[in-house]
């Protein structure tokens, strides 16, 4: 059962958001010239507050009240945070005869997350388009390619959303006090509540900026039955807002700093086809895209954070660990292999010796043998939407998938009976563990939690999360109006739908490949079937 000790948490939170926006637009046409000017001003004020209480060892699970819990180990916390933002923005559009298109944008943003000297930042952008199909020289091609447009844009956007341990940080430029039993002190024969600075602050941080270049085109063929949209883009992120680790003897958590730059390069392609053959109509839409992430500059530093690393030339937060070479099958294999752990045994994962202090293998497995194992950024994302209609019947099927992606398992997902604050168990697939009677097992031998040999970060627990999923299927029938009008009904349609019907993947069994770095605590993806009736009067 979970949790091992019964407990009760009573939490209350309130979020208040006030938004104000005012803008004006002016349009003017002079012959074939068209002009549009837009200007605006907006403000945002956000406030969040909370109260959290906790007690455990309730007298009875049937009495879920704080008063029935033990005061020993109780906790109560609360607080309030506030955030404000101001923006001034404008846009200018120009077109000549609907052939030549120009747009210039600018926004000036201010955020309360920064100090006053870094409040404001200007983010401009420009885009242009040319509808080639409107040119006179294109007239001979209009029957084959009735619409053709090429376009390009370049601009910048700002980011000031800062997350620390999964929680928004509203005051990153100020050191914060914390309270709690860990900070209490004994004075004058009394335990007094204590406070301590626990977070380092950086008053000089500023906006993170993304600079985006996009070149693309939109085309239609064969009397608009075939439509193609293609884009190439490059996004450079500079002045990245990151938590750079500090030495443990500092005694404070890391501050945010503007450090490093990153690049995302990719493309997008959309192909659509629609046609009608007598009473039968059908549509096909195929979308595909790819993005490659690379950390360009990180100050020449490697930043290792648990199972991931930030290293120049590789994807941000790539998986970092040992290369696994199967399982030891005997004590003799353990003896003859590079030294790993003093308690290594048959059934443990064998790690590859790839380096040492001098850069060459040294017949010992240690931190020098860690390397980049992959990353979680999805590559080659795609989707396919199929639909058809025939005499009142309609059918739709939607597929989606990822061609390349790595994913990492840890905790309960990797180690049977692993437990933190709950009583552990094991997944069905983990029953195929190594033993003298099952030497061809897929997973290592069972060990107690205190033996981590097989559960350090390694390629054994990094697996391809590429997948193809039949996301949705809908079958429907619209009842003929000749029948519905007699009942004073404008239209009526019955349908049957299914969601998450089939997933094809080589990822660990039972896990959703879309989940990132799961530790085994997740809600499984559900198949859903729906029968419905839509009636319009």
NUTI-103719 format. One record per residue (C-alpha): residue in three letters; z negated, y, x negated. Coordinates in steps of 0.05 Angstrom, whole numbers, plus 5000, padded with zeros to 4 digits. Layout:
N
ALAZYX/...
//
This chain:
537
UNK500050005000/UNK500950724980/UNK496851114963/UNK491550674929/UNK486151154955/UNK486651445024/UNK486952205023/UNK488852795065/UNK492653425046/UNK492754005094/UNK497854525072/UNK500255165104/UNK505755615081/UNK509356225109/UNK515856545086/UNK518057235108/UNK524857525091/UNK527258225110/UNK534658375101/UNK538059045110/UNK545459175101/UNK549959755118/UNK557359815100/UNK563560195119/UNK570960035116/UNK576960495114/UNK584160265124/UNK590560665111/UNK597960485112/UNK603460915083/UNK610260595093/UNK610059915058/UNK603560085022/UNK596959845050/UNK590060075027/UNK583059835046/UNK576660115018/UNK569859805032/UNK563060045009/UNK556059805024/UNK548659785008/UNK543759205019/UNK536459055006/UNK532458405008/UNK524958335010/UNK522057635008/UNK514757435013/UNK511756735010/UNK504456535018/UNK500855875020/UNK494155525028/UNK493354805004/UNK487154365014/UNK485653644994/UNK480253125002/UNK480352364990/UNK476251755008/UNK476351895083/UNK471051545124/UNK476551225164/UNK484151285167/UNK483151395241/UNK479552055226/UNK484852475190/UNK480453085183/UNK478253455120/UNK470953405142/UNK471252645139/UNK473352655065/UNK469052645003/UNK467453324972/UNK467853014904/UNK474853144878/UNK476553624933/UNK481254204919/UNK483554844951/UNK488655344928/UNK492655914956/UNK496856504936/UNK502356994952/UNK508757194916/UNK513857724930/UNK520857874908/UNK525758444922/UNK533058584908/UNK537659184918/UNK545259184915/UNK550659714918/UNK557659434925/UNK564859644937/UNK571759354944/UNK578759644940/UNK584859264967/UNK592159454958/UNK598359094981/UNK605659274978/UNK609958985033/UNK605358365035/UNK608558154969/UNK604158464915/UNK596658404926/UNK591058724886/UNK583558714897/UNK578159054855/UNK570758914867/UNK564359174838/UNK557059064853/UNK550959374821/UNK544958924830/UNK537559034816/UNK532158494816/UNK524558564815/UNK524257944771/UNK525858394711/UNK522358994682/UNK524859684702/UNK529359784641/UNK533159144659/UNK533159204735/UNK540459404743/UNK546859054722/UNK554159184741/UNK558558584758/UNK565958774766/UNK571858324785/UNK579358394796/UNK584557944828/UNK592057974839/UNK597157574877/UNK604657534882/UNK607957224944/UNK614357004910/UNK616956724975/UNK617557435003/UNK622557634949/UNK629857684966/UNK631857204911/UNK627656664944/UNK631556675010/UNK635756074989/UNK629455654979/UNK625655815043/UNK628055185079/UNK624954755025/UNK619255205001/UNK617755705057/UNK611255955025/UNK609756064951/UNK604256494921/UNK601356544851/UNK594756884838/UNK589757034783/UNK582757324781/UNK577457504730/UNK570457754743/UNK563057674732/UNK557057474773/UNK549657524758/UNK543957024764/UNK536557194768/UNK534056564805/UNK528856274758/UNK525855584770/UNK519755314733/UNK517754584746/UNK521854584810/UNK518455214837/UNK521355924840/UNK518456384788/UNK517857094816/UNK514157414758/UNK517257144694/UNK515857784654/UNK508357754665/UNK502957284639/UNK499356944696/UNK492156744705/UNK490356054732/UNK483755804759/UNK480955114770/UNK475754624745/UNK479354574678/UNK477655294664/UNK470455314689/UNK465055454638/UNK457555324633/UNK453355944625/UNK446056094640/UNK444955384667/UNK450455484718/UNK457655244721/UNK461755884732/UNK468955924757/UNK473656074700/UNK480556374693/UNK485556314637/UNK492356554617/UNK496855944619/UNK503956234619/UNK507356604564/UNK511357204586/UNK517657544561/UNK518358264585/UNK525358324555/UNK529257824596/UNK535358074633/UNK540857824680/UNK544557184664/UNK552057314671/UNK557756854690/UNK564857074671/UNK570056704712/UNK577556644701/UNK581756314755/UNK589356204757/UNK592455854816/UNK597955784867/UNK599055614940/UNK605555284962/UNK608354975025/UNK614354505028/UNK618854175079/UNK617654655137/UNK610354715123/UNK609053975130/UNK606853915057/UNK601754415029/UNK599454454958/UNK593854874928/UNK592454844853/UNK587355224810/UNK585255234737/UNK578755584721/UNK574155734664/UNK566955974673/UNK563056234614/UNK555656334624/UNK552456814574/UNK545257044564/UNK542956394595/UNK535956434624/UNK532355834595/UNK525355574582/UNK525355474506/UNK519555014485/UNK513955314443/UNK509054944397/UNK503354604433/UNK498154984392/UNK500355624428/UNK496655364489/UNK501555694538/UNK507555444576/UNK514355674551/UNK516956364572/UNK524056484598/UNK528856764546/UNK536156974546/UNK538856454499/UNK545456104490/UNK552156064525/UNK555655514563/UNK562755374588/UNK565255004649/UNK572754864647/UNK576354514704/UNK581654474757/UNK582254364831/UNK588054064870/UNK589054014945/UNK594953654977/UNK595853645052/UNK601153305095/UNK601953345170/UNK607553085214/UNK609152865285/UNK613552295307/UNK614452335382/UNK607552215412/UNK604452025346/UNK601452575301/UNK597952465235/UNK594852875179/UNK592952705107/UNK588753155062/UNK587352964990/UNK582753394947/UNK581153274874/UNK577553674820/UNK574553614751/UNK569554034712/UNK567753934638/UNK561254254615/UNK559854444543/UNK554054814511/UNK557455314465/UNK551655654431/UNK544255484431/UNK542055864369/UNK543655254326/UNK537554904356/UNK536754214388/UNK532054254447/UNK529453564468/UNK526053524536/UNK523952814553/UNK530252414567/UNK535052994555/UNK537453434499/UNK540854104493/UNK545754064434/UNK551654504418/UNK558354184432/UNK555653724486/UNK554153784560/UNK547754144578/UNK541753684584/UNK545453064561/UNK541752394562/UNK538552264494/UNK535751604471/UNK537050934438/UNK543250484443/UNK541349814474/UNK544349174447/UNK542248674500/UNK535648284501/UNK532147894446/UNK532747144462/UNK527746874412/UNK522047054364/UNK526946904308/UNK531647454332/UNK525847944335/UNK523847764263/UNK530847854235/UNK532348494273/UNK530549204250/UNK523149334263/UNK521949634333/UNK514749534356/UNK509049114330/UNK508748744396/UNK516248644405/UNK517847954434/UNK523347534464/UNK525747864528/UNK525148574501/UNK531049044495/UNK534249044426/UNK535749744400/UNK541249914351/UNK539450184282/UNK544450754272/UNK540851234224/UNK534651404184/UNK531451984146/UNK537351984098/UNK542651934152/UNK544051184142/UNK541050564177/UNK534250394147/UNK532649734183/UNK527650094227/UNK528050364298/UNK525151064303/UNK526951754328/UNK532651794278/UNK536351264318/UNK536851674381/UNK543551944402/UNK547052254461/UNK548251724515/UNK552152114569/UNK550752654620/UNK549952734695/UNK555653224707/UNK560552914756/UNK567852854733/UNK573952734775/UNK571052864844/UNK575752694901/UNK576152624976/UNK581152365026/UNK581352555099/UNK585852145145/UNK586852295219/UNK591752105273/UNK592752215348/UNK596751815399/UNK596751915475/UNK589452105481/UNK586951655425/UNK584651955360/UNK581851675295/UNK579052015233/UNK576751705167/UNK573652095109/UNK572851805039/UNK569352154981/UNK567851944910/UNK566752104837/UNK570951804781/UNK566151894724/UNK558652034721/UNK552551774685/UNK545751674717/UNK538951484690/UNK533351064719/UNK526051104700/UNK519050974727/UNK518750494785/UNK526250434786/UNK526250134716/UNK519449814708/UNK516849304759/UNK509749464784/UNK509750134748/UNK504750584782/UNK502151284774/UNK497951484835/UNK500050904878/UNK499950144877/UNK506449904846/UNK511249374870/UNK518149144850/UNK525149194876/UNK529148574894/UNK533848644835/UNK527948674787/UNK526347944802/UNK531947764754/UNK527347894694/UNK527547514628/UNK523146904618/UNK523846254580/UNK526645954643/UNK531446534656/UNK534346734589/UNK540747004621/UNK536747524660/UNK539548214674/UNK532848564660/UNK527448514606/UNK520948114609/UNK515148344651/UNK509848744614/UNK503849164631/UNK504449914636/UNK501250014568/UNK507149674533/UNK512950174536/UNK517749794491/UNK523149694544/UNK522350354581/UNK523650884529/UNK530151264543/UNK535950814524/UNK543050644545/UNK540150034581/UNK537750494637/UNK543850954636/UNK549450684678/UNK555950934709/UNK554651254776/UNK562051304794/UNK563151114866/UNK567651114927/UNK564451194995/UNK567151125065/UNK563151725090/UNK565351775162/UNK569751435214/UNK570851685285/UNK574651345341/UNK575651735404/UNK579351735470/UNK580652345514/UNK580952165588/UNK587452425620/UNK586553095656/UNK589752795718/UNK583452385726/UNK578252895703/UNK580653475746/UNK579253055808/UNK571953075787/UNK572353825771/UNK571853675696/UNK576254055648/UNK576053515594/UNK572252885576/UNK572352495512/UNK568651855491/UNK567751685418/UNK564651205369/UNK562851435299/UNK559751145237/UNK556951485175/UNK555751215104/UNK559150565123/UNK561150275054/UNK559750484982/UNK563450174924/UNK559650274858/UNK557149904796/UNK550650294796/UNK543949944803/UNK543649564869/UNK540549924928/UNK540750614895/UNK544851194919/UNK549351394860/UNK549152114884/UNK541652144870/UNK540352424800/UNK535352124751/UNK531451754804/UNK524651454788/UNK525050984847/UNK521551424898/UNK527251574946/UNK529351485018/UNK535150995020/UNK541751235047/UNK542551015119/UNK548450755158/UNK548851125224/UNK552750925286/UNK553651395345/UNK556751305414/UNK557851945452/UNK561152295511/UNK563553025510/UNK564653355578/UNK567054065589/UNK566754375658/
//
